[in-house]
């Protein structure tokens, strides 16, 4: 007998402290674990993780947020930092009556996810952080200032090329799956940003320079997994390992990937998410390097 599975998707318009933002809620009615909240990085919107729904929906509801300052949400001035965005996530989970949630954050989304877990521990079941750091590196800070100059000078193709070089491992650094295709995709994406998207992107990078990436307190009480691509050069494994040690978390790297692991190895990352959020073993995942564990500091 064939079973018909219906996927329900709604776009919700929310508001927090005067700023309008958007939430995509997808569900098949499965409840093997708490709902998963996905927080992406720069230049990402509520559709950037769309393909992950097919892997995650058999387990739970998926909430993709377009927070103030990103996508079709209201622009967000630079002076609003990670605390504000973390509180907006809390507001969304309350408005949508989700209760406790699993939270996945990648790149800047990891900074927001960590702050959410610190400020609202009662709302979080598990925390997964990808491509994260303790602080902004001097190299990234220099790149962000360079991108601002390039935009002011109208050098959009140069900026797009530079951004791809920053976010991806250089040729010869190690084997990265689909590297050439992903590089072309990202080059096209950055080069074709609309005027509104470009302004938001520049504000995003300036926000990173104006506010701390992470704060050591308060401690995170939920289970935490930190990961990155084994060839990540913008938030290298050494940096991710330091984050995991500070949180008393588990840490691992995904083989044949760099900072853009969510595009290069999407099926494997989705499997890792499903495993972690449903408390399944990680050690037998062939796409992972060994999983390390750190005691709580």
Buried (B, 14 or more C-beta within 10 A) or exposed (E): EEEEEEEEEEEBEBBBEEBEBBBBBBBBEEEEBBBBBBBBBBBBBBEBBBEBBBBBBEBBBBBBBBBBBBBBBBEBEBEBBBBBBBBBBBBBBEEBEBEBBBBBBBBBBBBBBBBBBBBBBEBBBBBBBBBBBBEBBEEBBEBBEBBBEBBEEEBBEBBBBBBBBBBBBEEEEBEBBBBEEBBEBBBEBBBEBEEEBBEBBBBBBBBBEEBBBBBEEEEBBBBBBBBBBBBBBBBBBEBBBBBBBBBBBBBBBBBBBBBBBBBBBBEBBBBBBBBBBBEEEBEEBEBBBEBBEBEEE
